Each structure stands twice: as structure tokens, then as C-alpha cells.
Amino acid sequence: MAHTDQEKADAIAIICRRMQQGEALKDICQTEGMPGYSTVLAWKANDEHFQELYARAREERADWLADELLTIADTETDSAKARNRIDARKWAAAKLNPKRYAERVDSTTTHEAGAGMAGLLAQLSNASVFPNAGKSDDDAST
């Protein structure tokens, strides 16, 4: 079914509003009177303005999901179910808005400045990474 420009604009407004309120696009498209999923994807592919609105709606959906985390933690009585629901929303929020919700990995290492290679090796030999470091072959076997 072909949509008029006004019908398309109205549908886009509804889609974006519902996404901002936490709904998934597939669920929105399954609602009676809404365009099909593939139709919405085609609109998005061919309409830069809709692409911008859609991107913003996804980011705001991530905020909605993040807001739900505390509600779930405070109200869900089954801790396993709560953990599952929270983890699912955290994952989705990180995918929808990675700049804001993705976990950051600290890839820096610490080492005392000025200790040089000898100091670094000394630190490593005291660590559990090398449990037999500093022991002779006879000591290591015991």
C-alpha cells in the first residue's frame, strides 16, 4: 500500500515517539495501522531527515531503558529475573547509544616511573604471574 506524504510523516512521528518511550521498531510495526518493518527501513534508507530523527529516537530509547534499571532493581522480587532484565537493558542501551552507555575498557598499565626494566621485572617476579620466579630449580620442584 502506498502512503501519502502526510501519512508517512504521521507514521514517522508516531514511530519516533514510541521508540523514545522504549518500544522496539519491530513491535511498533506490528501494531495495526502502522507501516511494515521493511517499509520503515526503506523510508529510513531514502530519507536523511528520517535517518536523523530515527537516530535521535534510538538514543532516547537507550535513556528510557537506562531509566528502567532502577525501577526493576527496586521492584522486582525475583533477583535472578531482575538481573536478567537489567542485563538485557544495559546491553541494549549500550548498543543503541554506545557513546553514553557502552562500558569503557581501561587499557593503561601502571609502572613506577624511573624504575626501568629491572624494576618492572622485579615487580613481575613478585606477582603471582610467575609463582616460581626467583627460586632455584631445586626450590621450584618443592
DOZA-327145 format. One record per atom (N, C-alpha, C): atom name; residue number from 0; residue in three letters; x, y, z. Coordinates in steps of 0.1 Angstrom, whole numbers. Example, Ala and Ser with C-alpha at 12.3 -4.5 7.8 and 13.67 -1.06 7.14 Angstrom:
<sites>
SITE; atome; num; residu; east; north; up
SITE; N; 0; ala; 132; -57; 78
SITE; CA; 0; ala; 123; -45; 78
SITE; C; 0; ala; 132; -33; 78
SITE; N; 1; ser; 128; -22; 71
SITE; CA; 1; ser; 137; -11; 71
SITE; C; 1; ser; 129; 0; 79
</sites>
This chain:
<sites>
SITE; atome; num; residu; east; north; up
SITE; N; 0; met; 8; -12; 0
SITE; CA; 0; met; 0; 0; 0
SITE; C; 0; met; 9; 12; 0
SITE; N; 1; ala; 6; 21; -9
SITE; CA; 1; ala; 14; 34; -10
SITE; C; 1; ala; 9; 43; 1
SITE; N; 2; his; 18; 51; 7
SITE; CA; 2; his; 14; 60; 17
SITE; C; 2; his; 16; 74; 12
SITE; N; 3; thr; 6; 83; 15
SITE; CA; 3; thr; 8; 97; 11
SITE; C; 3; thr; 19; 103; 19
SITE; N; 4; asp; 23; 115; 15
SITE; CA; 4; asp; 34; 121; 23
SITE; C; 4; asp; 29; 124; 37
SITE; N; 5; gln; 17; 128; 38
SITE; CA; 5; gln; 12; 131; 52
SITE; C; 5; gln; 11; 119; 60
SITE; N; 6; glu; 6; 108; 54
SITE; CA; 6; glu; 6; 95; 62
SITE; C; 6; glu; 20; 91; 66
SITE; N; 7; lys; 29; 92; 57
SITE; CA; 7; lys; 43; 89; 60
SITE; C; 7; lys; 48; 97; 72
SITE; N; 8; ala; 46; 111; 71
SITE; CA; 8; ala; 51; 120; 81
SITE; C; 8; ala; 44; 116; 95
SITE; N; 9; asp; 31; 113; 95
SITE; CA; 9; asp; 24; 110; 107
SITE; C; 9; asp; 30; 97; 113
SITE; N; 10; ala; 32; 87; 104
SITE; CA; 10; ala; 38; 74; 109
SITE; C; 10; ala; 52; 76; 114
SITE; N; 11; ile; 60; 84; 108
SITE; CA; 11; ile; 73; 86; 113
SITE; C; 11; ile; 73; 93; 127
SITE; N; 12; ala; 64; 103; 129
SITE; CA; 12; ala; 63; 109; 142
SITE; C; 12; ala; 59; 99; 152
SITE; N; 13; ile; 49; 90; 149
SITE; CA; 13; ile; 45; 80; 159
SITE; C; 13; ile; 56; 71; 162
SITE; N; 14; ile; 63; 66; 152
SITE; CA; 14; ile; 74; 56; 153
SITE; C; 14; ile; 85; 62; 163
SITE; N; 15; cys; 89; 74; 160
SITE; CA; 15; cys; 99; 81; 168
SITE; C; 15; cys; 95; 83; 182
SITE; N; 16; arg; 83; 87; 184
SITE; CA; 16; arg; 77; 90; 198
SITE; C; 16; arg; 77; 76; 205
SITE; N; 17; arg; 72; 66; 199
SITE; CA; 17; arg; 71; 53; 206
SITE; C; 17; arg; 85; 47; 209
SITE; N; 18; met; 94; 49; 200
SITE; CA; 18; met; 108; 44; 202
SITE; C; 18; met; 114; 52; 214
SITE; N; 19; gln; 112; 65; 215
SITE; CA; 19; gln; 117; 73; 226
SITE; C; 19; gln; 111; 68; 239
SITE; N; 20; gln; 100; 61; 239
SITE; CA; 20; gln; 93; 56; 251
SITE; C; 20; gln; 97; 42; 253
SITE; N; 21; gly; 107; 37; 246
SITE; CA; 21; gly; 112; 24; 249
SITE; C; 21; gly; 108; 12; 240
SITE; N; 22; glu; 99; 15; 231
SITE; CA; 22; glu; 94; 4; 222
SITE; C; 22; glu; 104; 1; 211
SITE; N; 23; ala; 105; -12; 208
SITE; CA; 23; ala; 113; -16; 196
SITE; C; 23; ala; 106; -14; 183
SITE; N; 24; leu; 113; -11; 173
SITE; CA; 24; leu; 107; -8; 160
SITE; C; 24; leu; 99; -20; 155
SITE; N; 25; lys; 103; -32; 157
SITE; CA; 25; lys; 96; -44; 152
SITE; C; 25; lys; 82; -45; 159
SITE; N; 26; asp; 82; -41; 172
SITE; CA; 26; asp; 69; -41; 179
SITE; C; 26; asp; 59; -30; 174
SITE; N; 27; ile; 65; -19; 172
SITE; CA; 27; ile; 57; -7; 166
SITE; C; 27; ile; 51; -11; 153
SITE; N; 28; cys; 59; -17; 144
SITE; CA; 28; cys; 55; -21; 131
SITE; C; 28; cys; 44; -32; 131
SITE; N; 29; gln; 43; -39; 141
SITE; CA; 29; gln; 33; -50; 142
SITE; C; 29; gln; 20; -45; 147
SITE; N; 30; thr; 19; -32; 151
SITE; CA; 30; thr; 7; -26; 155
SITE; C; 30; thr; -2; -23; 143
SITE; N; 31; glu; -15; -26; 145
SITE; CA; 31; glu; -24; -23; 134
SITE; C; 31; glu; -24; -9; 130
SITE; N; 32; gly; -24; -7; 117
SITE; CA; 32; gly; -24; 7; 111
SITE; C; 32; gly; -10; 13; 109
SITE; N; 33; met; 0; 6; 114
SITE; CA; 33; met; 14; 11; 112
SITE; C; 33; met; 20; 4; 100
SITE; N; 34; pro; 30; 11; 94
SITE; CA; 34; pro; 36; 5; 82
SITE; C; 34; pro; 45; -7; 86
SITE; N; 35; gly; 47; -16; 77
SITE; CA; 35; gly; 55; -27; 79
SITE; C; 35; gly; 70; -24; 82
SITE; N; 36; tyr; 77; -33; 88
SITE; CA; 36; tyr; 91; -31; 92
SITE; C; 36; tyr; 99; -28; 79
SITE; N; 37; ser; 98; -35; 69
SITE; CA; 37; ser; 106; -33; 57
SITE; C; 37; ser; 102; -19; 50
SITE; N; 38; thr; 90; -15; 51
SITE; CA; 38; thr; 86; -2; 46
SITE; C; 38; thr; 94; 9; 54
SITE; N; 39; val; 94; 8; 67
SITE; CA; 39; val; 101; 18; 76
SITE; C; 39; val; 116; 18; 72
SITE; N; 40; leu; 121; 6; 71
SITE; CA; 40; leu; 136; 6; 67
SITE; C; 40; leu; 138; 12; 54
SITE; N; 41; ala; 129; 10; 44
SITE; CA; 41; ala; 131; 17; 31
SITE; C; 41; ala; 130; 32; 32
SITE; N; 42; trp; 120; 36; 40
SITE; CA; 42; trp; 119; 51; 43
SITE; C; 42; trp; 131; 57; 49
SITE; N; 43; lys; 137; 50; 58
SITE; CA; 43; lys; 149; 54; 65
SITE; C; 43; lys; 161; 55; 56
SITE; N; 44; ala; 162; 45; 47
SITE; CA; 44; ala; 173; 44; 38
SITE; C; 44; ala; 173; 56; 28
SITE; N; 45; asn; 161; 61; 25
SITE; CA; 45; asn; 159; 71; 14
SITE; C; 45; asn; 156; 85; 19
SITE; N; 46; asp; 156; 87; 32
SITE; CA; 46; asp; 152; 100; 38
SITE; C; 46; asp; 161; 104; 49
SITE; N; 47; glu; 170; 114; 46
SITE; CA; 47; glu; 180; 118; 55
SITE; C; 47; glu; 174; 124; 68
SITE; N; 48; his; 163; 131; 66
SITE; CA; 48; his; 156; 137; 78
SITE; C; 48; his; 151; 126; 87
SITE; N; 49; phe; 145; 116; 81
SITE; CA; 49; phe; 141; 104; 90
SITE; C; 49; phe; 152; 97; 96
SITE; N; 50; gln; 164; 96; 89
SITE; CA; 50; gln; 176; 90; 95
SITE; C; 50; gln; 180; 97; 108
SITE; N; 51; glu; 180; 111; 107
SITE; CA; 51; glu; 183; 119; 119
SITE; C; 51; glu; 173; 117; 130
SITE; N; 52; leu; 160; 117; 127
SITE; CA; 52; leu; 150; 115; 137
SITE; C; 52; leu; 151; 101; 143
SITE; N; 53; tyr; 153; 92; 135
SITE; CA; 53; tyr; 154; 78; 139
SITE; C; 53; tyr; 166; 76; 149
SITE; N; 54; ala; 178; 82; 145
SITE; CA; 54; ala; 190; 81; 153
SITE; C; 54; ala; 188; 87; 167
SITE; N; 55; arg; 181; 99; 167
SITE; CA; 55; arg; 178; 105; 180
SITE; C; 55; arg; 169; 97; 188
SITE; N; 56; ala; 159; 91; 181
SITE; CA; 56; ala; 149; 83; 189
SITE; C; 56; ala; 156; 71; 195
SITE; N; 57; arg; 165; 65; 188
SITE; CA; 57; arg; 173; 53; 193
SITE; C; 57; arg; 181; 57; 205
SITE; N; 58; glu; 187; 69; 205
SITE; CA; 58; glu; 195; 74; 216
SITE; C; 58; glu; 186; 76; 228
SITE; N; 59; glu; 174; 82; 226
SITE; CA; 59; glu; 165; 85; 236
SITE; C; 59; glu; 158; 72; 242
SITE; N; 60; arg; 157; 62; 233
SITE; CA; 60; arg; 153; 49; 237
SITE; C; 60; arg; 163; 43; 247
SITE; N; 61; ala; 175; 45; 244
SITE; CA; 61; ala; 186; 40; 254
SITE; C; 61; ala; 184; 47; 267
SITE; N; 62; asp; 181; 60; 267
SITE; CA; 62; asp; 179; 67; 280
SITE; C; 62; asp; 167; 60; 287
SITE; N; 63; trp; 157; 57; 280
SITE; CA; 63; trp; 145; 51; 286
SITE; C; 63; trp; 148; 38; 293
SITE; N; 64; leu; 156; 30; 285
SITE; CA; 64; leu; 160; 17; 290
SITE; C; 64; leu; 169; 18; 303
SITE; N; 65; ala; 178; 28; 302
SITE; CA; 65; ala; 186; 30; 314
SITE; C; 65; ala; 178; 35; 326
SITE; N; 66; asp; 168; 43; 324
SITE; CA; 66; asp; 159; 47; 335
SITE; C; 66; asp; 152; 36; 341
SITE; N; 67; glu; 149; 26; 333
SITE; CA; 67; glu; 141; 14; 338
SITE; C; 67; glu; 150; 6; 348
SITE; N; 68; leu; 163; 7; 347
SITE; CA; 68; leu; 171; -2; 355
SITE; C; 68; leu; 169; 0; 370
SITE; N; 69; leu; 167; 12; 375
SITE; CA; 69; leu; 165; 14; 389
SITE; C; 69; leu; 151; 9; 393
SITE; N; 70; thr; 141; 11; 384
SITE; CA; 70; thr; 128; 7; 387
SITE; C; 70; thr; 128; -9; 389
SITE; N; 71; ile; 134; -15; 380
SITE; CA; 71; ile; 135; -30; 380
SITE; C; 71; ile; 142; -34; 393
SITE; N; 72; ala; 153; -28; 396
SITE; CA; 72; ala; 161; -32; 408
SITE; C; 72; ala; 153; -29; 421
SITE; N; 73; asp; 145; -19; 421
SITE; CA; 73; asp; 137; -16; 433
SITE; C; 73; asp; 124; -23; 434
SITE; N; 74; thr; 119; -29; 423
SITE; CA; 74; thr; 106; -35; 424
SITE; C; 74; thr; 105; -50; 421
SITE; N; 75; glu; 115; -55; 414
SITE; CA; 75; glu; 115; -70; 410
SITE; C; 75; glu; 118; -78; 422
SITE; N; 76; thr; 110; -87; 426
SITE; CA; 76; thr; 112; -95; 438
SITE; C; 76; thr; 121; -107; 436
SITE; N; 77; asp; 121; -112; 424
SITE; CA; 77; asp; 130; -124; 420
SITE; C; 77; asp; 143; -118; 415
SITE; N; 78; ser; 154; -120; 423
SITE; CA; 78; ser; 167; -114; 420
SITE; C; 78; ser; 173; -119; 407
SITE; N; 79; ala; 170; -132; 404
SITE; CA; 79; ala; 176; -138; 391
SITE; C; 79; ala; 169; -131; 379
SITE; N; 80; lys; 156; -130; 380
SITE; CA; 80; lys; 148; -123; 370
SITE; C; 80; lys; 152; -108; 368
SITE; N; 81; ala; 154; -102; 380
SITE; CA; 81; ala; 158; -88; 380
SITE; C; 81; ala; 172; -86; 372
SITE; N; 82; arg; 181; -95; 376
SITE; CA; 82; arg; 195; -95; 370
SITE; C; 82; arg; 194; -96; 355
SITE; N; 83; asn; 185; -106; 350
SITE; CA; 83; asn; 184; -109; 336
SITE; C; 83; asn; 178; -97; 329
SITE; N; 84; arg; 167; -91; 335
SITE; CA; 84; arg; 161; -79; 329
SITE; C; 84; arg; 170; -67; 328
SITE; N; 85; ile; 178; -65; 339
SITE; CA; 85; ile; 187; -54; 340
SITE; C; 85; ile; 198; -56; 329
SITE; N; 86; asp; 204; -68; 329
SITE; CA; 86; asp; 215; -70; 319
SITE; C; 86; asp; 210; -68; 305
SITE; N; 87; ala; 198; -73; 302
SITE; CA; 87; ala; 193; -71; 288
SITE; C; 87; ala; 192; -57; 285
SITE; N; 88; arg; 187; -48; 294
SITE; CA; 88; arg; 185; -34; 291
SITE; C; 88; arg; 198; -27; 291
SITE; N; 89; lys; 208; -31; 299
SITE; CA; 89; lys; 221; -25; 298
SITE; C; 89; lys; 228; -28; 285
SITE; N; 90; trp; 226; -40; 280
SITE; CA; 90; trp; 232; -44; 267
SITE; C; 90; trp; 226; -36; 256
SITE; N; 91; ala; 212; -35; 256
SITE; CA; 91; ala; 205; -28; 246
SITE; C; 91; ala; 209; -13; 246
SITE; N; 92; ala; 209; -7; 258
SITE; CA; 92; ala; 213; 7; 259
SITE; C; 92; ala; 227; 10; 253
SITE; N; 93; ala; 236; 0; 256
SITE; CA; 93; ala; 250; 2; 251
SITE; C; 93; ala; 250; 1; 236
SITE; N; 94; lys; 242; -7; 230
SITE; CA; 94; lys; 241; -9; 215
SITE; C; 94; lys; 234; 3; 209
SITE; N; 95; leu; 224; 8; 215
SITE; CA; 95; leu; 216; 19; 210
SITE; C; 95; leu; 223; 33; 211
SITE; N; 96; asn; 231; 34; 222
SITE; CA; 96; asn; 238; 47; 224
SITE; C; 96; asn; 252; 44; 230
SITE; N; 97; pro; 261; 38; 222
SITE; CA; 97; pro; 274; 34; 228
SITE; C; 97; pro; 282; 45; 234
SITE; N; 98; lys; 281; 57; 228
SITE; CA; 98; lys; 289; 68; 234
SITE; C; 98; lys; 285; 71; 249
SITE; N; 99; arg; 273; 68; 252
SITE; CA; 99; arg; 268; 71; 265
SITE; C; 99; arg; 268; 59; 275
SITE; N; 100; tyr; 265; 47; 269
SITE; CA; 100; tyr; 262; 36; 278
SITE; C; 100; tyr; 272; 24; 276
SITE; N; 101; ala; 281; 24; 266
SITE; CA; 101; ala; 290; 13; 265
SITE; C; 101; ala; 300; 13; 276
SITE; N; 102; glu; 304; 1; 280
SITE; CA; 102; glu; 314; 0; 291
SITE; C; 102; glu; 327; 4; 285
SITE; N; 103; arg; 335; 12; 292
SITE; CA; 103; arg; 348; 16; 288
SITE; C; 103; arg; 359; 7; 294
SITE; N; 104; val; 368; 4; 285
SITE; CA; 104; val; 379; -5; 289
SITE; C; 104; val; 391; 3; 291
SITE; N; 105; asp; 397; 2; 303
SITE; CA; 105; asp; 409; 10; 306
SITE; C; 105; asp; 421; 1; 302
SITE; N; 106; ser; 428; 5; 292
SITE; CA; 106; ser; 439; -4; 287
SITE; C; 106; ser; 452; 2; 291
SITE; N; 107; thr; 453; 11; 301
SITE; CA; 107; thr; 465; 16; 306
SITE; C; 107; thr; 471; 7; 316
SITE; N; 108; thr; 484; 6; 317
SITE; CA; 108; thr; 491; -1; 327
SITE; C; 108; thr; 499; 8; 336
SITE; N; 109; thr; 501; 4; 348
SITE; CA; 109; thr; 508; 12; 357
SITE; C; 109; thr; 522; 6; 360
SITE; N; 110; his; 532; 14; 361
SITE; CA; 110; his; 545; 10; 364
SITE; C; 110; his; 552; 22; 370
SITE; N; 111; glu; 559; 20; 381
SITE; CA; 111; glu; 566; 31; 387
SITE; C; 111; glu; 576; 38; 378
SITE; N; 112; ala; 575; 51; 376
SITE; CA; 112; ala; 584; 58; 367
SITE; C; 112; ala; 598; 58; 373
SITE; N; 113; gly; 607; 56; 364
SITE; CA; 113; gly; 622; 56; 368
SITE; C; 113; gly; 627; 43; 373
SITE; N; 114; ala; 618; 33; 374
SITE; CA; 114; ala; 623; 20; 379
SITE; C; 114; ala; 630; 12; 368
SITE; N; 115; gly; 627; 16; 356
SITE; CA; 115; gly; 634; 9; 345
SITE; C; 115; gly; 629; -5; 343
SITE; N; 116; met; 636; -12; 334
SITE; CA; 116; met; 633; -26; 331
SITE; C; 116; met; 635; -35; 344
SITE; N; 117; ala; 646; -32; 351
SITE; CA; 117; ala; 649; -41; 363
SITE; C; 117; ala; 638; -40; 373
SITE; N; 118; gly; 632; -28; 375
SITE; CA; 118; gly; 622; -26; 384
SITE; C; 118; gly; 609; -33; 380
SITE; N; 119; leu; 606; -32; 367
SITE; CA; 119; leu; 595; -39; 361
SITE; C; 119; leu; 596; -54; 363
SITE; N; 120; leu; 607; -60; 360
SITE; CA; 120; leu; 610; -74; 362
SITE; C; 120; leu; 608; -78; 376
SITE; N; 121; ala; 613; -69; 385
SITE; CA; 121; ala; 612; -72; 400
SITE; C; 121; ala; 597; -72; 404
SITE; N; 122; gln; 589; -63; 399
SITE; CA; 122; gln; 575; -63; 402
SITE; C; 122; gln; 568; -75; 397
SITE; N; 123; leu; 572; -79; 385
SITE; CA; 123; leu; 566; -91; 379
SITE; C; 123; leu; 570; -104; 386
SITE; N; 124; ser; 582; -105; 391
SITE; CA; 124; ser; 587; -117; 398
SITE; C; 124; ser; 580; -118; 411
SITE; N; 125; asn; 575; -107; 417
SITE; CA; 125; asn; 568; -108; 430
SITE; C; 125; asn; 553; -111; 428
SITE; N; 126; ala; 549; -110; 415
SITE; CA; 126; ala; 535; -112; 412
SITE; C; 126; ala; 532; -127; 411
SITE; N; 127; ser; 519; -131; 412
SITE; CA; 127; ser; 515; -145; 411
SITE; C; 127; ser; 516; -150; 396
SITE; N; 128; val; 519; -141; 387
SITE; CA; 128; val; 521; -145; 373
SITE; C; 128; val; 532; -154; 371
SITE; N; 129; phe; 543; -152; 379
SITE; CA; 129; phe; 555; -161; 379
SITE; C; 129; phe; 557; -167; 393
SITE; N; 130; pro; 549; -177; 397
SITE; CA; 130; pro; 550; -182; 411
SITE; C; 130; pro; 563; -187; 414
SITE; N; 131; asn; 571; -192; 405
SITE; CA; 131; asn; 584; -198; 408
SITE; C; 131; asn; 595; -189; 405
SITE; N; 132; ala; 593; -176; 402
SITE; CA; 132; ala; 603; -167; 399
SITE; C; 132; ala; 612; -165; 411
SITE; N; 133; gly; 625; -165; 409
SITE; CA; 133; gly; 634; -162; 420
SITE; C; 133; gly; 638; -175; 427
SITE; N; 134; lys; 632; -186; 424
SITE; CA; 134; lys; 636; -199; 431
SITE; C; 134; lys; 645; -206; 422
SITE; N; 135; ser; 654; -214; 428
SITE; CA; 135; ser; 663; -222; 421
SITE; C; 135; ser; 655; -234; 416
SITE; N; 136; asp; 661; -242; 407
SITE; CA; 136; asp; 654; -254; 401
SITE; C; 136; asp; 650; -263; 412
SITE; N; 137; asp; 659; -265; 422
SITE; CA; 137; asp; 656; -274; 434
SITE; C; 137; asp; 645; -269; 442
SITE; N; 138; asp; 644; -256; 444
SITE; CA; 138; asp; 633; -250; 452
SITE; C; 138; asp; 620; -251; 445
SITE; N; 139; ala; 620; -249; 431
SITE; CA; 139; ala; 608; -249; 423
SITE; C; 139; ala; 600; -262; 424
SITE; N; 140; ser; 608; -273; 425
SITE; CA; 140; ser; 601; -286; 425
SITE; C; 140; ser; 594; -289; 438
SITE; N; 141; thr; 596; -282; 448
SITE; CA; 141; thr; 590; -285; 461
SITE; C; 141; thr; 578; -277; 464
</sites>
